[in-house]
C-alpha cells in the first residue's frame, strides 16, 4: 500500500511485468517547477527512466509537488536480491529532500524528508561501509548547514538509520562518485575567509549564494540584489535578508519597490564582480549566470578562481572551462587566502602590471548585435543553434549576448534558450 501511494506514475514502456534488476537508469523531463537551483540556475527532473537487465523499460513520473533534485541515479543492489536498484535524491516542495530507492516495480523505500524546503542533502555512492557484504546508503544532511553524515540500510522493506556523525561535509552535491571525500568542518573552516578579514559578496540567490552569506553573517557580507533593496527574493530568504540588513549591507542599483526581472541579474552579477577583489566560482554549468560574474571580473582585472568538478558532470562544466582557460584552481579556503595574500592591493595606488587591452570596435560590436537581433524572434532559439547559424567564435558570441542581456534586449530562458524581449512581449 505504501509503495502504490507514494508512486505518482509508473509506466511500463516495453517488456514483461515484474520486479527485475536494473541495467541502467537516467532522469528525464527537465523542469523548473521547484526553484531551488542548488546547482545554480539549472533544472531539476520530473521523471526517472529505468531499463531492466531483461530489457524492460519503466518510467517513474513524480507529482507536480516533487522533483528529482540530482545529477544522475546511482545503481546498487540495495535489497540484496542480486539485482540493482536506483538510488536518487527526491525533493518535495514543502518537505524538502530525501534519499529514495526505486526498482522496476516503483518505490522500494525512502529516508524521511529533511523537513525544510530549499535545502539539500548530498549523497555518497552506495557501498558496503562496514564490510558485512550488504550495501549501505549515506548522505550529508544540508552540507553547508546541519553537516550531519547519516548512514542507512534497508531492513525489512524500510530504510533504517544505522549511525549519524556531526561536523562533516562532502562539499559537492549529487555527483555519481564522491568528489573530495568527507571533511571535518569543526567550528572554523566554513568561516575562514570572513575570519581572515575579507568581506563576502554574493547575490543572495538560492544555493551557494545563501550558504556564502550565512557563513559570513556577523563577520562581513554584502548582498547585491537584482530587485529593490526592500524586495525579498527569493522569498524563503526573508530571515537571511533581515539579518544581512542588520549586520551587513544590502545593495542594489534598482529603485525601491522594483521586483527583480530576468534582465536585472546579469547587471547584478557585474556589480558583484566590481565590488570584489577576487571571484570564486564554486559550481557552474557551461551557461551558468556565474560565468557572467567571472567574465566581468576578468574584464575589470580581478582574480578569478574556480572549484573543479567531475569531468563528466555537466553541472561543473563552467568551472572546469574557467580552470582550462587560466582561472586558479581552488581545493579549499587556504588556496583562496594564499592567492588573495599574494595579490592583495597595497594601501597606495599602483600602476597596472600589464598594458590595458584595446577597447573593442564599437561599430563592429553594433553590427554583431544587429545580426543577433535579426536572427532572434519571439520563439525561443537555442544558443547552440545561434552559434552554428552565425559561424562565430563562441567567446565573441557569448560576450555579445551578455551585452544584449544587460541592455534588456535579449532574455535568456531555462535550457539555454534565447528570445528577443520586444517581440516576446508583443506576442504575449
C-alpha positions in Angstrom: 0.0 0.0 0.0 2.8 2.4 0.9 4.5 1.7 -2.4 1.5 2.4 -4.5 0.5 5.5 -2.5 4.0 7.1 -3.0 4.2 6.3 -6.7 2.9 9.1 -8.9 3.3 7.3 -12.2 4.9 4.1 -13.2 4.6 3.3 -16.8 5.8 0.1 -18.4 7.2 1.2 -21.7 8.2 -2.3 -23.0 8.9 -5.8 -21.8 7.3 -8.1 -19.2 6.0 -7.1 -15.8 7.6 -8.0 -12.5 10.5 -6.7 -10.4 13.9 -7.1 -12.1 17.4 -5.8 -11.6 18.2 -2.6 -13.4 20.8 -2.4 -16.2 20.6 1.4 -16.4 18.6 4.5 -15.3 18.5 8.1 -16.2 16.5 11.2 -15.4 14.1 12.8 -18.0 11.5 15.5 -18.3 13.6 18.5 -17.1 11.5 21.0 -15.1 11.9 24.3 -13.2 8.8 23.9 -11.1 10.9 23.6 -7.9 13.0 26.8 -7.9 15.9 25.8 -5.6 18.7 25.9 -8.1 21.2 24.1 -5.8 23.5 23.8 -8.9 23.0 27.4 -9.8 20.5 28.4 -12.5 19.6 24.9 -13.5 16.8 22.4 -13.9 15.6 19.5 -11.9 13.8 16.4 -13.3 10.2 15.2 -13.3 10.8 11.6 -14.3 13.1 8.6 -13.8 13.5 6.1 -16.7 14.8 2.6 -15.9 15.8 -0.3 -18.1 16.0 -3.8 -16.5 18.6 -6.4 -17.3 15.9 -8.2 -19.4 15.4 -5.1 -21.5 12.1 -3.9 -20.0 11.7 -0.2 -19.8 9.9 1.7 -17.0 9.3 5.3 -16.2 8.5 6.9 -12.8 6.8 10.3 -13.2 6.5 12.4 -10.0 3.6 14.6 -9.0 3.9 18.3 -9.6 4.9 19.0 -6.0 8.0 16.8 -6.3 11.2 16.6 -8.4 14.3 14.6 -8.7 17.0 17.1 -7.5 20.0 15.2 -8.6 22.6 14.8 -11.4 22.3 11.0 -12.1 20.8 7.9 -10.5 23.2 5.6 -8.6 22.7 1.8 -9.3 23.3 -0.6 -6.4 21.9 -3.9 -5.0 20.3 -2.2 -2.0 17.9 -5.1 -1.1 20.5 -7.9 -1.5 18.5 -9.9 -4.1 21.2 -9.8 -6.7 19.6 -7.1 -8.9 20.4 -3.4 -8.8 18.0 -0.6 -7.8 18.2 3.2 -8.5 19.2 5.5 -5.6 18.1 9.1 -6.1 17.5 12.4 -4.4 13.8 13.2 -4.5 12.5 16.5 -3.2 9.1 17.7 -2.1 8.2 21.4 -2.4 7.0 21.6 1.2 9.0 18.8 2.9 12.4 19.1 1.3 14.7 16.4 0.1 15.1 12.7 0.9 17.0 9.7 -0.4 14.8 7.2 -2.3 15.3 3.7 -3.7 13.4 2.8 -6.9 13.1 -0.6 -8.6 11.3 -1.7 -11.7 8.1 -2.1 -9.6 8.3 1.5 -8.2 9.4 3.0 -4.9 11.1 0.4 -2.7 12.0 2.6 0.3 13.0 6.1 1.2 14.5 8.1 4.1 12.3 10.7 5.8 12.2 14.1 4.2 14.6 16.5 5.9 11.6 18.8 6.6 13.0 22.0 5.1 12.4 23.1 1.5 15.2 24.8 -0.5 17.9 22.9 1.4 19.5 19.7 0.1 21.2 16.5 1.0 24.5 15.4 -0.6 24.6 11.6 -1.2 27.7 9.4 -1.2 27.9 6.4 -3.6 26.2 3.3 -2.2 28.8 0.9 -0.7 29.4 -1.8 1.8 30.7 0.5 4.5 31.2 -2.0 7.3 32.4 -5.0 5.4 29.5 -7.3 6.1 28.6 -7.8 2.4 25.5 -5.6 2.5 25.1 -2.2 0.9 24.7 0.9 3.0 23.4 4.3 1.8 24.8 7.6 3.2 24.4 11.3 2.7 25.3 14.5 4.3 22.2 16.3 5.6 22.4 20.0 4.5 26.2 20.0 4.0 26.6 23.8 4.5 24.2 24.0 7.5 23.4 20.8 9.5 26.5 19.0 8.3 25.4 15.6 9.6 26.5 12.4 7.9 23.7 9.8 8.1 24.1 6.1 7.2 21.2 3.9 6.3 20.5 0.3 5.5 17.4 -1.5 4.1 15.9 -3.7 6.8 12.5 -5.5 6.3 11.5 -3.1 3.5 12.4 0.1 5.4 15.5 2.3 5.3 16.8 2.2 8.9 19.3 4.8 10.1 22.4 3.0 11.5 24.5 6.0 12.6 24.9 9.7 12.4 28.0 11.9 12.8 28.0 15.7 13.1 30.5 18.1 11.7 31.1 16.6 8.2 30.5 17.7 4.7 31.3 16.3 1.2 31.2 19.7 -0.4 29.7 18.6 -3.8 26.1 17.7 -4.3 24.8 14.8 -6.4 28.0 13.5 -8.1 27.7 9.8 -9.1 31.1 9.4 -7.4 32.3 11.0 -4.2 34.3 14.1 -5.0 36.9 15.1 -2.5 35.8 12.8 0.3 34.3 13.8 3.6 36.0 16.5 5.6 35.7 17.7 9.2 34.1 21.1 9.3 34.7 21.6 13.0 33.7 25.2 14.1 36.0 27.1 11.8 36.7 26.2 8.2 33.3 27.4 6.9 34.2 30.9 8.2 37.8 31.1 7.4 37.6 33.8 4.7 35.5 36.1 6.8 37.6 35.4 9.9 40.7 36.4 7.8 39.2 39.9 7.4 37.6 39.6 4.0 34.1 40.6 3.2 32.0 38.0 1.4 30.0 39.5 -1.5 27.3 37.4 -3.3 23.9 37.7 -4.9 21.5 36.4 -2.2 20.3 33.6 -4.6 19.4 30.1 -3.6 22.1 27.5 -3.1 25.7 28.6 -3.0 24.9 32.3 -2.5 22.7 31.6 0.5 25.4 29.4 2.0 28.1 32.1 1.5 26.0 34.8 3.2 25.1 32.5 6.1 28.7 31.6 6.6 29.8 35.3 6.8 27.0 36.6 9.0 28.5 38.7 11.8 31.8 38.7 10.1 31.1 40.8 7.0 28.9 40.2 4.0 27.3 42.2 1.2 24.2 41.1 -0.7 23.8 42.5 -4.1 20.2 42.1 -5.2 18.5 42.2 -8.6 15.4 44.0 -7.3 14.9 46.9 -4.9 16.6 46.6 -1.5 13.2 46.4 0.1 12.1 43.4 -2.1 12.9 40.0 -0.7 13.9 37.5 -3.3 13.9 34.6 -3.2 11.1 34.7 -0.6 12.5 31.8 1.5 15.5 34.0 2.3 13.4 36.6 4.2 15.1 35.8 7.5 18.5 35.8 6.0 17.8 39.1 4.2 16.8 40.7 7.5 19.9 39.5 9.2 22.2 40.9 6.4 20.3 44.2 6.6 21.1 44.3 10.4 24.7 43.0 10.4 25.9 43.6 6.8 24.9 45.5 3.7 22.2 45.1 1.1 23.0 46.9 -2.2 21.0 47.3 -5.4 21.0 49.7 -8.4 17.2 49.1 -8.8 14.8 51.6 -7.3 12.9 50.8 -4.1 9.9 48.6 -4.7 11.0 47.1 -8.0 10.7 43.4 -8.3 13.6 41.5 -9.9 13.4 40.7 -13.6 15.5 38.3 -15.7 17.3 41.2 -17.4 18.4 42.6 -14.0 20.5 39.5 -13.0 23.4 40.0 -15.4 23.8 43.6 -14.3 23.7 42.4 -10.6 26.5 39.9 -11.4 28.7 42.7 -12.8 28.2 44.7 -9.6 29.3 41.7 -7.5 32.4 41.4 -9.7 33.1 45.1 -9.4 33.0 45.1 -5.6 35.2 42.1 -5.2 39.0 41.7 -5.1 38.6 38.1 -6.4 35.7 36.0 -7.6 35.4 32.3 -6.6 33.0 30.2 -8.8 32.0 27.2 -6.7 29.7 25.4 -9.1 28.5 26.4 -12.5 27.2 24.7 -15.7 28.6 25.8 -19.0 25.9 28.5 -19.4 25.5 29.5 -15.7 25.0 33.1 -14.8 28.0 32.8 -12.6 30.1 32.9 -15.7 28.8 36.4 -16.3 30.3 37.3 -12.9 33.6 35.6 -13.8 33.8 37.4 -17.2 33.0 40.8 -15.7 35.7 40.1 -13.1 38.3 39.3 -15.7 37.4 42.5 -17.7 37.9 44.5 -14.5 41.3 42.9 -13.8 40.1 40.9 -10.8 41.3 37.4 -9.9 39.0 34.5 -10.8 39.2 31.2 -9.0 37.1 28.0 -9.6 36.4 24.8 -7.8 36.9 21.8 -10.1 34.2 19.2 -10.7 33.9 15.8 -12.2 34.8 16.0 -15.9 31.6 14.2 -17.0 29.3 16.3 -14.7 27.7 18.9 -17.0 26.8 21.0 -13.9 30.6 21.5 -13.3 31.3 22.4 -16.9 31.6 26.1 -16.3 34.1 25.7 -13.5 36.2 23.3 -15.5 36.2 25.6 -18.5 37.3 28.5 -16.3 40.2 26.4 -15.0 41.1 25.3 -18.5 41.2 29.0 -19.6 43.5 30.0 -16.8 41.4 30.5 -13.6 43.1 29.4 -10.4 42.1 26.0 -9.2 40.6 26.0 -5.6 41.0 23.0 -3.4 40.0 24.7 -0.2 39.9 28.0 1.6 43.7 28.0 2.0 44.1 28.3 -1.7 41.8 31.4 -1.8 43.6 33.0 1.1 47.0 32.3 -0.4 46.1 33.9 -3.7 44.5 36.9 -2.0 47.5 37.3 0.2 49.8 37.3 -2.8 47.6 39.7 -4.9 46.0 41.9 -2.3 46.1 45.6 -3.2 48.7 47.8 -1.5 47.5 50.8 0.5 48.8 53.2 -2.1 47.8 53.2 -5.7 49.9 51.1 -8.1 50.4 51.2 -11.8 48.8 48.4 -13.7 51.2 45.4 -14.2 50.3 45.0 -17.8 49.0 47.3 -20.6 45.3 47.6 -20.8 43.7 45.7 -23.6 42.5 47.9 -26.5 38.8 48.8 -26.5 36.6 46.7 -28.8 35.5 48.2 -32.1 32.1 49.8 -31.2 31.0 49.8 -34.8 31.8 46.1 -35.2 30.0 45.2 -32.0 27.0 47.2 -33.1 26.9 45.3 -36.4 27.1 41.9 -34.5 24.4 42.9 -32.1 22.1 43.8 -35.0 22.8 40.5 -36.7 21.9 38.6 -33.5 18.7 40.6 -33.1 17.8 39.8 -36.7 18.1 36.1 -36.1 16.2 36.1 -32.8 12.4 36.2 -32.6 9.5 35.8 -30.2 10.0 32.0 -30.3 13.0 30.7 -28.2 16.2 29.8 -30.1 18.9 27.6 -28.6 22.3 29.4 -28.2 24.0 26.4 -29.8 21.9 26.8 -32.9 22.6 30.6 -33.0 26.3 29.8 -32.7 26.1 27.4 -35.7 24.0 29.8 -37.7 26.3 32.7 -37.2 29.6 30.8 -37.5 31.4 32.9 -35.0 33.9 32.1 -32.2 32.0 31.1 -29.1 33.7 33.7 -27.0 32.8 36.5 -29.2 29.1 35.5 -29.5 29.0 34.9 -25.7 30.2 38.5 -25.0 27.8 40.0 -27.4 24.9 38.1 -25.8 26.0 39.3 -22.4 25.9 42.9 -23.6 22.4 42.4 -25.1 21.2 40.8 -21.9 22.5 43.7 -19.8 20.7 46.2 -22.1 17.5 44.3 -21.7 17.1 43.5 -25.4 17.6 39.7 -25.1 16.3 37.4 -22.5 17.8 34.0 -21.6 15.3 31.3 -20.7 15.9 27.9 -19.0 17.7 25.4 -21.2 20.0 27.8 -22.9 17.2 29.4 -25.0 17.2 33.0 -26.2 14.4 35.3 -27.1 14.1 39.0 -28.2 12.3 40.7 -25.3 10.4 43.2 -27.5 8.9 40.5 -29.8 8.2 38.1 -26.9 6.3 40.8 -25.0 4.4 41.8 -28.1 3.5 38.2 -28.8 2.4 37.7 -25.1 
